[in-house]
């Protein structure tokens, strides 16, 4: 069985190894941020997300062409509702 001094030395060794790993991670992060800033990274990720969202929207629209056509027709009828109602009710003839 190991004595307290051996356990203390082992614990210190583990602590030093963990500290070295942490310092290496911090240095890698600093080098990474120096190469490309946080703002550029955020814009890059936002652009990637927007592109993925656009591709998914295109896939959904392509698989639901009938629904899309119906929505477009409904919007066209909505915006042209007054001339259509005037024509149906004969209000334009007066």
N, CA, C and O atoms as a GROMACS GRO file, in nm:
protein
  376
    1UNK      N    1   0.084  -0.118   0.000
    1UNK     CA    2   0.000   0.000   0.000
    1UNK      C    3   0.089   0.124   0.000
    1UNK      O    4   0.194   0.126   0.065
    2UNK      N    5   0.048   0.224  -0.071
    2UNK     CA    6   0.129   0.344  -0.083
    2UNK      C    7   0.106   0.436   0.036
    2UNK      O    8  -0.004   0.443   0.092
    3UNK      N    9   0.210   0.506   0.072
    3UNK     CA   10   0.202   0.597   0.186
    3UNK      C   11   0.149   0.732   0.143
    3UNK      O   12   0.131   0.757   0.024
    4UNK      N   13   0.125   0.819   0.239
    4UNK     CA   14   0.071   0.952   0.209
    4UNK      C   15   0.162   1.033   0.119
    4UNK      O   16   0.112   1.107   0.034
    5UNK      N   17   0.292   1.021   0.134
    5UNK     CA   18   0.383   1.099   0.050
    5UNK      C   19   0.379   1.052  -0.095
    5UNK      O   20   0.390   1.132  -0.188
    6UNK      N   21   0.362   0.920  -0.115
    6UNK     CA   22   0.351   0.868  -0.252
    6UNK      C   23   0.220   0.913  -0.317
    6UNK      O   24   0.216   0.947  -0.435
    7UNK      N   25   0.112   0.912  -0.239
    7UNK     CA   26  -0.017   0.958  -0.292
    7UNK      C   27  -0.013   1.107  -0.324
    7UNK      O   28  -0.069   1.151  -0.425
    8UNK      N   29   0.053   1.184  -0.238
    8UNK     CA   30   0.066   1.327  -0.262
    8UNK      C   31   0.145   1.353  -0.390
    8UNK      O   32   0.107   1.440  -0.468
    9UNK      N   33   0.252   1.279  -0.411
    9UNK     CA   34   0.333   1.296  -0.532
    9UNK      C   35   0.252   1.258  -0.656
    9UNK      O   36   0.259   1.326  -0.759
   10UNK      N   37   0.174   1.150  -0.646
   10UNK     CA   38   0.090   1.108  -0.758
   10UNK      C   39  -0.018   1.211  -0.787
   10UNK      O   40  -0.045   1.243  -0.903
   11UNK      N   41  -0.080   1.264  -0.682
   11UNK     CA   42  -0.182   1.368  -0.700
   11UNK      C   43  -0.124   1.493  -0.764
   11UNK      O   44  -0.187   1.554  -0.851
   12UNK      N   45  -0.005   1.532  -0.723
   12UNK     CA   46   0.061   1.648  -0.782
   12UNK      C   47   0.092   1.623  -0.929
   12UNK      O   48   0.078   1.712  -1.013
   13UNK      N   49   0.134   1.502  -0.959
   13UNK     CA   50   0.163   1.468  -1.098
   13UNK      C   51   0.035   1.479  -1.183
   13UNK      O   52   0.037   1.535  -1.293
   14UNK      N   53  -0.075   1.426  -1.132
   14UNK     CA   54  -0.202   1.434  -1.204
   14UNK      C   55  -0.247   1.580  -1.220
   14UNK      O   56  -0.296   1.619  -1.325
   15UNK      N   57  -0.229   1.659  -1.113
   15UNK     CA   58  -0.264   1.801  -1.120
   15UNK      C   59  -0.182   1.872  -1.226
   15UNK      O   60  -0.236   1.951  -1.304
   16UNK      N   61  -0.053   1.846  -1.229
   16UNK     CA   62   0.034   1.911  -1.326
   16UNK      C   63  -0.001   1.870  -1.469
   16UNK      O   64   0.003   1.953  -1.560
   17UNK      N   65  -0.036   1.743  -1.488
   17UNK     CA   66  -0.075   1.696  -1.621
   17UNK      C   67  -0.205   1.763  -1.665
   17UNK      O   68  -0.218   1.803  -1.781
   18UNK      N   69  -0.300   1.776  -1.572
   18UNK     CA   70  -0.427   1.842  -1.605
   18UNK      C   71  -0.404   1.989  -1.637
   18UNK      O   72  -0.465   2.043  -1.730
   19UNK      N   73  -0.316   2.054  -1.561
   19UNK     CA   74  -0.286   2.195  -1.587
   19UNK      C   75  -0.220   2.213  -1.723
   19UNK      O   76  -0.251   2.308  -1.795
   20UNK      N   77  -0.131   2.122  -1.759
   20UNK     CA   78  -0.065   2.130  -1.890
   20UNK      C   79  -0.166   2.114  -2.002
   20UNK      O   80  -0.159   2.184  -2.103
   21UNK      N   81  -0.261   2.022  -1.986
   21UNK     CA   82  -0.366   2.004  -2.088
   21UNK      C   83  -0.452   2.130  -2.100
   21UNK      O   84  -0.485   2.173  -2.211
   22UNK      N   85  -0.489   2.188  -1.987
   22UNK     CA   86  -0.570   2.309  -1.988
   22UNK      C   87  -0.496   2.424  -2.055
   22UNK      O   88  -0.553   2.496  -2.136
   23UNK      N   89  -0.370   2.440  -2.022
   23UNK     CA   90  -0.291   2.548  -2.083
   23UNK      C   91  -0.276   2.527  -2.234
   23UNK      O   92  -0.279   2.624  -2.310
   24UNK      N   93  -0.260   2.404  -2.276
   24UNK     CA   94  -0.251   2.375  -2.419
   24UNK      C   95  -0.383   2.409  -2.488
   24UNK      O   96  -0.382   2.466  -2.598
   25UNK      N   97  -0.495   2.376  -2.425
   25UNK     CA   98  -0.625   2.409  -2.483
   25UNK      C   99  -0.645   2.560  -2.493
   25UNK      O  100  -0.697   2.610  -2.593
   26UNK      N  101  -0.602   2.632  -2.390
   26UNK     CA  102  -0.616   2.778  -2.392
   26UNK      C  103  -0.529   2.838  -2.502
   26UNK      O  104  -0.573   2.928  -2.573
   27UNK      N  105  -0.409   2.789  -2.518
   27UNK     CA  106  -0.321   2.839  -2.624
   27UNK      C  107  -0.377   2.809  -2.762
   27UNK      O  108  -0.371   2.894  -2.851
   28UNK      N  109  -0.433   2.690  -2.780
   28UNK     CA  110  -0.496   2.657  -2.908
   28UNK      C  111  -0.614   2.748  -2.936
   28UNK      O  112  -0.633   2.792  -3.049
   29UNK      N  113  -0.693   2.776  -2.835
   29UNK     CA  114  -0.808   2.865  -2.851
   29UNK      C  115  -0.763   3.006  -2.886
   29UNK      O  116  -0.821   3.071  -2.973
   30UNK      N  117  -0.659   3.055  -2.818
   30UNK     CA  118  -0.608   3.188  -2.848
   30UNK      C  119  -0.556   3.197  -2.991
   30UNK      O  120  -0.581   3.295  -3.061
   31UNK      N  121  -0.484   3.096  -3.033
   31UNK     CA  122  -0.431   3.095  -3.170
   31UNK      C  123  -0.546   3.091  -3.271
   31UNK      O  124  -0.541   3.157  -3.375
   32UNK      N  125  -0.646   3.013  -3.240
   32UNK     CA  126  -0.763   3.001  -3.327
   32UNK      C  127  -0.836   3.134  -3.338
   32UNK      O  128  -0.875   3.176  -3.447
   33UNK      N  129  -0.855   3.202  -3.224
   33UNK     CA  130  -0.925   3.330  -3.224
   33UNK      C  131  -0.842   3.439  -3.291
   33UNK      O  132  -0.897   3.530  -3.353
   34UNK      N  133  -0.710   3.430  -3.280
   34UNK     CA  134  -0.624   3.528  -3.346
   34UNK      C  135  -0.634   3.512  -3.498
   34UNK      O  136  -0.625   3.610  -3.571
   35UNK      N  137  -0.651   3.391  -3.542
   35UNK     CA  138  -0.660   3.363  -3.685
   35UNK      C  139  -0.794   3.411  -3.741
   35UNK      O  140  -0.798   3.470  -3.849
   36UNK      N  141  -0.903   3.386  -3.670
   36UNK     CA  142  -1.036   3.424  -3.715
   36UNK      C  143  -1.115   3.469  -3.592
   36UNK      O  144  -1.138   3.390  -3.501
   37UNK      N  145  -1.155   3.594  -3.588
   37UNK     CA  146  -1.220   3.652  -3.471
   37UNK      C  147  -1.357   3.594  -3.442
   37UNK      O  148  -1.414   3.520  -3.523
   38UNK      N  149  -1.408   3.629  -3.325
   38UNK     CA  150  -1.538   3.578  -3.281
   38UNK      C  151  -1.649   3.627  -3.374
   38UNK      O  152  -1.739   3.550  -3.409
   39UNK      N  153  -1.643   3.753  -3.414
   39UNK     CA  154  -1.747   3.808  -3.503
   39UNK      C  155  -1.753   3.735  -3.637
   39UNK      O  156  -1.861   3.704  -3.686
   40UNK      N  157  -1.636   3.709  -3.694
   40UNK     CA  158  -1.633   3.637  -3.823
   40UNK      C  159  -1.685   3.495  -3.807
   40UNK      O  160  -1.753   3.443  -3.895
   41UNK      N  161  -1.653   3.433  -3.694
   41UNK     CA  162  -1.703   3.298  -3.669
   41UNK      C  163  -1.855   3.298  -3.657
   41UNK      O  164  -1.922   3.212  -3.713
   42UNK      N  165  -1.909   3.395  -3.584
   42UNK     CA  166  -2.054   3.404  -3.567
   42UNK      C  167  -2.123   3.427  -3.701
   42UNK      O  168  -2.225   3.365  -3.730
   43UNK      N  169  -2.067   3.518  -3.782
   43UNK     CA  170  -2.126   3.542  -3.914
   43UNK      C  171  -2.117   3.418  -4.002
   43UNK      O  172  -2.211   3.387  -4.076
   44UNK      N  173  -2.007   3.348  -3.994
   44UNK     CA  174  -1.992   3.226  -4.073
   44UNK      C  175  -2.094   3.120  -4.035
   44UNK      O  176  -2.154   3.056  -4.121
   45UNK      N  177  -2.113   3.103  -3.904
   45UNK     CA  178  -2.211   3.004  -3.859
   45UNK      C  179  -2.353   3.047  -3.894
   45UNK      O  180  -2.436   2.964  -3.930
   46UNK      N  181  -2.382   3.177  -3.883
   46UNK     CA  182  -2.515   3.226  -3.919
   46UNK      C  183  -2.541   3.204  -4.068
   46UNK      O  184  -2.651   3.166  -4.107
   47UNK      N  185  -2.440   3.229  -4.149
   47UNK     CA  186  -2.454   3.206  -4.293
   47UNK      C  187  -2.477   3.060  -4.326
   47UNK      O  188  -2.559   3.027  -4.411
   48UNK      N  189  -2.405   2.972  -4.257
   48UNK     CA  190  -2.423   2.829  -4.279
   48UNK      C  191  -2.563   2.786  -4.238
   48UNK      O  192  -2.627   2.706  -4.306
   49UNK      N  193  -2.612   2.839  -4.125
   49UNK     CA  194  -2.746   2.805  -4.078
   49UNK      C  195  -2.852   2.855  -4.175
   49UNK      O  196  -2.949   2.785  -4.203
   50UNK      N  197  -2.833   2.976  -4.226
   50UNK     CA  198  -2.929   3.031  -4.322
   50UNK      C  199  -2.931   2.949  -4.450
   50UNK      O  200  -3.038   2.925  -4.508
   51UNK      N  201  -2.814   2.907  -4.495
   51UNK     CA  202  -2.808   2.825  -4.617
   51UNK      C  203  -2.878   2.692  -4.595
   51UNK      O  204  -2.951   2.645  -4.682
   52UNK      N  205  -2.856   2.630  -4.480
   52UNK     CA  206  -2.922   2.503  -4.450
   52UNK      C  207  -3.073   2.521  -4.441
   52UNK      O  208  -3.149   2.436  -4.489
   53UNK      N  209  -3.116   2.631  -4.380
   53UNK     CA  210  -3.259   2.658  -4.370
   53UNK      C  211  -3.320   2.680  -4.508
   53UNK      O  212  -3.431   2.634  -4.535
   54UNK      N  213  -3.249   2.751  -4.595
   54UNK     CA  214  -3.297   2.772  -4.731
   54UNK      C  215  -3.309   2.642  -4.808
   54UNK      O  216  -3.407   2.622  -4.881
   55UNK      N  217  -3.211   2.556  -4.793
   55UNK     CA  218  -3.216   2.427  -4.862
   55UNK      C  219  -3.333   2.343  -4.812
   55UNK      O  220  -3.401   2.277  -4.891
   56UNK      N  221  -3.357   2.347  -4.681
   56UNK     CA  222  -3.468   2.270  -4.626
   56UNK      C  223  -3.602   2.327  -4.674
   56UNK      O  224  -3.695   2.252  -4.703
   57UNK      N  225  -3.611   2.460  -4.681
   57UNK     CA  226  -3.735   2.523  -4.730
   57UNK      C  227  -3.761   2.485  -4.874
   57UNK      O  228  -3.875   2.458  -4.912
   58UNK      N  229  -3.656   2.481  -4.956
   58UNK     CA  230  -3.672   2.441  -5.096
   58UNK      C  231  -3.719   2.298  -5.105
   58UNK      O  232  -3.804   2.266  -5.188
   59UNK      N  233  -3.665   2.210  -5.020
   59UNK     CA  234  -3.708   2.070  -5.020
   59UNK      C  235  -3.856   2.057  -4.982
   59UNK      O  236  -3.930   1.981  -5.043
   60UNK      N  237  -3.896   2.133  -4.880
   60UNK     CA  238  -4.037   2.128  -4.837
   60UNK      C  239  -4.128   2.181  -4.946
   60UNK      O  240  -4.232   2.122  -4.974
   61UNK      N  241  -4.089   2.292  -5.009
   61UNK     CA  242  -4.170   2.348  -5.116
   61UNK      C  243  -4.180   2.254  -5.235
   61UNK      O  244  -4.285   2.242  -5.297
   62UNK      N  245  -4.070   2.189  -5.267
   62UNK     CA  246  -4.070   2.097  -5.380
   62UNK      C  247  -4.160   1.976  -5.354
   62UNK      O  248  -4.222   1.923  -5.446
   63UNK      N  249  -4.167   1.933  -5.229
   63UNK     CA  250  -4.249   1.816  -5.199
   63UNK      C  251  -4.397   1.851  -5.176
   63UNK      O  252  -4.480   1.762  -5.166
   64UNK      N  253  -4.429   1.979  -5.168
   64UNK     CA  254  -4.567   2.022  -5.145
   64UNK      C  255  -4.609   2.126  -5.249
   64UNK      O  256  -4.656   2.234  -5.213
   65UNK      N  257  -4.593   2.096  -5.375
   65UNK     CA  258  -4.621   2.192  -5.482
   65UNK      C  259  -4.768   2.232  -5.486
   65UNK      O  260  -4.799   2.348  -5.514
   66UNK      N  261  -4.857   2.141  -5.458
   66UNK     CA  262  -5.000   2.171  -5.460
   66UNK      C  263  -5.038   2.272  -5.353
   66UNK      O  264  -5.117   2.363  -5.377
   67UNK      N  265  -4.982   2.254  -5.236
   67UNK     CA  266  -5.011   2.347  -5.126
   67UNK      C  267  -4.956   2.486  -5.158
   67UNK      O  268  -5.021   2.587  -5.133
   68UNK      N  269  -4.836   2.490  -5.213
   68UNK     CA  270  -4.775   2.618  -5.248
   68UNK      C  271  -4.859   2.688  -5.354
   68UNK      O  272  -4.884   2.808  -5.344
   69UNK      N  273  -4.904   2.614  -5.455
   69UNK     CA  274  -4.987   2.673  -5.560
   69UNK      C  275  -5.118   2.725  -5.500
   69UNK      O  276  -5.165   2.832  -5.539
   70UNK      N  277  -5.177   2.652  -5.408
   70UNK     CA  278  -5.300   2.696  -5.343
   70UNK      C  279  -5.281   2.823  -5.263
   70UNK      O  280  -5.366   2.912  -5.265
   71UNK      N  281  -5.170   2.833  -5.192
   71UNK     CA  282  -5.142   2.953  -5.113
   71UNK      C  283  -5.122   3.073  -5.205
   71UNK      O  284  -5.172   3.182  -5.177
   72UNK      N  285  -5.049   3.054  -5.314
   72UNK     CA  286  -5.027   3.163  -5.409
   72UNK      C  287  -5.158   3.207  -5.471
   72UNK      O  288  -5.183   3.327  -5.486
   73UNK      N  289  -5.244   3.112  -5.508
   73UNK     CA  290  -5.374   3.146  -5.564
   73UNK      C  291  -5.460   3.220  -5.462
   73UNK      O  292  -5.528   3.316  -5.497
   74UNK      N  293  -5.458   3.175  -5.337
   74UNK     CA  294  -5.536   3.242  -5.233
   74UNK      C  295  -5.486   3.384  -5.212
   74UNK      O  296  -5.567   3.476  -5.194
   75UNK      N  297  -5.356   3.405  -5.214
   75UNK     CA  298  -5.302   3.540  -5.199
   75UNK      C  299  -5.341   3.629  -5.318
   75UNK      O  300  -5.375   3.746  -5.300
   76UNK      N  301  -5.336   3.573  -5.438
   76UNK     CA  302  -5.374   3.650  -5.556
   76UNK      C  303  -5.522   3.690  -5.548
   76UNK      O  304  -5.558   3.803  -5.580
   77UNK      N  305  -5.607   3.598  -5.505
   77UNK     CA  306  -5.749   3.629  -5.490
   77UNK      C  307  -5.771   3.733  -5.381
   77UNK      O  308  -5.857   3.820  -5.395
   78UNK      N  309  -5.697   3.725  -5.274
   78UNK     CA  310  -5.712   3.820  -5.165
   78UNK      C  311  -5.677   3.962  -5.211
   78UNK      O  312  -5.750   4.056  -5.183
   79UNK      N  313  -5.566   3.975  -5.282
   79UNK     CA  314  -5.526   4.108  -5.327
   79UNK      C  315  -5.617   4.162  -5.438
   79UNK      O  316  -5.627   4.283  -5.456
   80UNK      N  317  -5.682   4.073  -5.511
   80UNK     CA  318  -5.772   4.116  -5.619
   80UNK      C  319  -5.918   4.106  -5.576
   80UNK      O  320  -6.006   4.105  -5.662
   81UNK      N  321  -5.946   4.099  -5.449
   81UNK     CA  322  -6.082   4.074  -5.402
   81UNK      C  323  -6.179   4.188  -5.435
   81UNK      O  324  -6.294   4.161  -5.472
   82UNK      N  325  -6.136   4.311  -5.424
   82UNK     CA  326  -6.230   4.421  -5.451
   82UNK      C  327  -6.271   4.428  -5.598
   82UNK      O  328  -6.391   4.441  -5.624
   83UNK      N  329  -6.180   4.421  -5.694
   83UNK     CA  330  -6.226   4.421  -5.833
   83UNK      C  331  -6.312   4.298  -5.866
   83UNK      O  332  -6.406   4.307  -5.946
   84UNK      N  333  -6.280   4.186  -5.806
   84UNK     CA  334  -6.359   4.065  -5.831
   84UNK      C  335  -6.500   4.083  -5.773
   84UNK      O  336  -6.599   4.052  -5.839
   85UNK      N  337  -6.509   4.133  -5.650
   85UNK     CA  338  -6.641   4.155  -5.590
   85UNK      C  339  -6.720   4.260  -5.667
   85UNK      O  340  -6.841   4.246  -5.685
   86UNK      N  341  -6.653   4.364  -5.713
   86UNK     CA  342  -6.722   4.466  -5.792
   86UNK      C  343  -6.776   4.406  -5.920
   86UNK      O  344  -6.888   4.439  -5.960
   87UNK      N  345  -6.701   4.320  -5.984
   87UNK     CA  346  -6.745   4.257  -6.108
   87UNK      C  347  -6.862   4.162  -6.082
   87UNK      O  348  -6.956   4.156  -6.162
   88UNK      N  349  -6.857   4.087  -5.971
   88UNK     CA  350  -6.963   3.992  -5.940
   88UNK      C  351  -7.092   4.060  -5.897
   88UNK      O  352  -7.201   4.015  -5.930
   89UNK      N  353  -7.078   4.168  -5.824
   89UNK     CA  354  -7.197   4.237  -5.774
   89UNK      C  355  -7.246   4.348  -5.867
   89UNK      O  356  -7.348   4.412  -5.839
   90UNK      N  357  -7.175   4.370  -5.974
   90UNK     CA  358  -7.219   4.468  -6.074
   90UNK      C  359  -7.203   4.612  -6.028
   90UNK      O  360  -7.275   4.699  -6.077
   91UNK      N  361  -7.113   4.640  -5.939
   91UNK     CA  362  -7.095   4.777  -5.890
   91UNK      C  363  -7.022   4.863  -5.989
   91UNK      O  364  -7.033   4.986  -5.982
   92UNK      N  365  -6.950   4.807  -6.079
   92UNK     CA  366  -6.876   4.885  -6.177
   92UNK      C  367  -6.962   4.934  -6.292
   92UNK      O  368  -6.916   5.016  -6.372
   93UNK      N  369  -7.084   4.886  -6.305
   93UNK     CA  370  -7.171   4.919  -6.419
   93UNK      C  371  -7.249   5.050  -6.396
   93UNK      O  372  -7.305   5.102  -6.492
   94UNK      N  373  -7.254   5.102  -6.278
   94UNK     CA  374  -7.338   5.217  -6.246
   94UNK      C  375  -7.285   5.343  -6.302
   94UNK      O  376  -7.346   5.448  -6.284
   0.00000   0.00000   0.00000
